Amino acid sequence: MKTASEAKRRISDHLASLNMTLADVREWDLHIDGDDGGGNSVFVYYSWAGGGHASSFEWPWDAATFDAVAYERFFKGKRFVQQ
């Protein structure tokens, strides 16, 4: 299972390959796919001046428990979230 931390590392690595950091991301958009009670995927779309990309991680709990605002802060580097 890919965790949010692994997704963030992957995003950081991708941005580094473009000579950018998380600070260069202008917009974050997180969406959870599904409400079947578990095993959901969270899609993380991020964009910067001139481009954008996506990553994802697994959310093993009910979709209703996902806090997109908290995870956006996590991906921005402003907060730690334990999964």
Residue frames relative to the residue before (quaternion, step in Angstrom):
aa qw qx qy qz dx dy dz
M 1.0000 0.0000 0.0000 0.0000 0.00 0.00 0.00
K 0.3207 -0.7285 0.5709 0.2013 3.57 -0.92 0.89
T 0.2715 -0.7790 0.5486 0.1360 3.56 -0.80 1.03
A 0.6787 -0.4614 0.3738 0.4322 3.55 -1.34 0.16
S 0.6334 0.5311 -0.3348 0.4523 3.60 1.00 -0.75
E 0.6522 0.5002 -0.3146 0.4748 3.57 0.99 -0.78
A 0.6325 0.5218 -0.3258 0.4707 3.58 1.03 -0.77
K 0.6504 0.5127 -0.3195 0.4605 3.59 0.97 -0.84
R 0.6306 0.5198 -0.3276 0.4741 3.58 1.02 -0.79
R 0.6513 0.5169 -0.3091 0.4616 3.56 0.96 -0.86
I 0.6388 0.5096 -0.3152 0.4826 3.58 1.02 -0.82
S 0.6517 0.5154 -0.3130 0.4602 3.60 0.91 -0.90
D 0.6539 0.5070 -0.3086 0.4692 3.57 0.98 -0.85
H 0.6395 0.5231 -0.3225 0.4619 3.57 0.98 -0.84
L 0.6695 0.4908 -0.2981 0.4711 3.56 0.91 -0.94
A 0.6308 0.5365 -0.3351 0.4494 3.60 1.00 -0.79
S 0.6338 0.5290 -0.3353 0.4540 3.58 1.05 -0.70
L 0.6926 0.4186 -0.2502 0.5315 3.57 1.31 -0.38
N 0.4746 -0.6879 0.4069 0.3688 3.55 1.39 0.21
M 0.5600 0.5559 -0.4009 0.4655 3.57 1.04 0.90
T 0.2785 -0.7245 0.6005 0.1920 3.54 -1.38 0.15
L 0.7292 -0.3914 0.3137 0.4655 3.57 -1.30 -0.03
A 0.5995 0.5852 -0.3507 0.4185 3.58 1.14 -0.62
D 0.6442 0.5369 -0.3187 0.4418 3.59 1.19 -0.46
V 0.5433 0.6084 -0.4062 0.4118 3.58 1.24 -0.26
R 0.2644 -0.7947 0.5325 0.1221 3.56 -0.76 1.08
E 0.8145 0.0834 -0.0209 0.5738 3.58 1.09 -0.63
W 0.1376 -0.7518 0.6421 0.0588 3.52 -1.11 0.88
D 0.0088 0.7787 -0.6270 0.0207 3.56 -1.06 0.75
L 0.0399 -0.8154 0.5767 -0.0296 3.56 -0.46 1.23
H 0.0009 0.7897 -0.6121 0.0410 3.55 -0.94 0.97
I 0.2541 -0.7409 0.5982 0.1692 3.54 -1.03 0.79
D 0.2750 -0.7675 0.5646 0.1288 3.53 -0.96 0.93
G 0.8152 0.2472 -0.2034 0.4826 3.54 -0.58 1.15
D 0.0703 -0.7630 0.6410 0.0448 3.48 -1.31 0.46
D 0.3092 0.7993 -0.4588 0.2345 3.54 1.04 0.83
G 0.6580 -0.5335 0.3109 0.4309 3.58 1.23 0.23
G 0.8025 -0.1748 0.0907 0.5633 3.60 1.19 0.08
G 0.7668 0.3693 -0.2713 0.4494 3.52 -1.29 0.33
N 0.3623 0.7492 -0.4731 0.2890 3.56 1.10 0.68
S 0.3378 -0.7076 0.5787 0.2241 3.55 -1.26 0.44
V 0.2143 -0.7382 0.6268 0.1278 3.52 -1.10 0.82
F 0.1942 -0.7802 0.5878 0.0894 3.55 -0.80 1.05
V 0.1562 -0.7851 0.5985 0.0326 3.53 -0.84 1.09
Y 0.0647 -0.7815 0.6205 -0.0021 3.55 -0.49 1.24
Y 0.0108 0.7944 -0.6063 0.0343 3.57 -0.89 0.92
S 0.0684 -0.8088 0.5839 0.0104 3.53 -1.03 0.79
W 0.1450 -0.7491 0.6437 0.0585 3.48 -1.31 0.57
A 0.7015 -0.4252 0.3286 0.4681 3.57 -1.26 0.12
G 0.8413 0.1774 -0.1473 0.4889 3.56 -0.55 1.14
G 0.8416 0.0530 -0.0330 0.5364 3.61 1.13 0.05
G 0.0855 -0.7806 0.6162 0.0604 3.50 -1.35 -0.05
H 0.0731 -0.7829 0.6176 0.0160 3.55 -1.27 0.35
A 0.2591 -0.7582 0.5751 0.1652 3.58 -1.29 0.07
S 0.0597 -0.7401 0.6677 0.0544 3.50 -1.33 0.46
S 0.1719 -0.7901 0.5758 0.1213 3.58 -1.22 0.02
F 0.0514 -0.7624 0.6404 0.0778 3.52 -1.35 0.23
E 0.5265 -0.6470 0.4596 0.3048 3.52 -1.26 0.45
W 0.1610 -0.7433 0.6447 0.0776 3.53 -1.13 0.82
P 0.2142 -0.8446 0.4787 0.1080 3.61 -0.12 1.27
W 0.6527 0.5131 -0.3114 0.4624 3.58 1.25 -0.16
D 0.7308 -0.3927 0.3162 0.4602 3.54 -1.33 -0.01
A 0.5633 -0.6342 0.4175 0.3258 3.58 -0.95 0.89
A 0.6195 0.5713 -0.3445 0.4138 3.59 1.05 -0.68
T 0.6585 0.5153 -0.3145 0.4493 3.61 1.18 -0.42
F 0.5368 0.6369 -0.4087 0.3732 3.60 1.22 -0.16
D 0.1783 -0.7824 0.5928 0.0676 3.57 -0.84 1.07
A 0.2684 -0.8107 0.5025 0.1353 3.58 -0.02 1.31
V 0.6306 0.5416 -0.3406 0.4394 3.60 1.01 -0.75
A 0.6633 0.4964 -0.3058 0.4691 3.59 0.92 -0.88
Y 0.6937 0.4635 -0.2869 0.4708 3.56 0.93 -0.83
E 0.5749 0.5473 -0.3917 0.4653 3.60 1.10 -0.44
R 0.6379 0.5071 -0.3247 0.4800 3.60 0.98 -0.82
F 0.6210 0.5416 -0.3329 0.4585 3.58 1.03 -0.78
F 0.7037 0.4552 -0.2788 0.4688 3.60 0.81 -0.94
K 0.6318 0.5144 -0.3332 0.4746 3.59 1.11 -0.53
G 0.4965 -0.6728 0.4155 0.3580 3.57 1.23 -0.28
K 0.5511 0.6406 -0.3783 0.3780 3.56 1.24 0.29
R 0.8007 0.1363 -0.0680 0.5794 3.57 1.23 -0.08
F 0.3380 -0.6935 0.5946 0.2265 3.52 -1.23 0.59
V 0.0727 -0.7666 0.6370 0.0355 3.54 -1.05 0.80
Q 0.2675 -0.7516 0.5781 0.1713 3.54 -0.88 0.91
Q 0.1982 -0.7780 0.5878 0.0995 3.52 -0.97 0.90
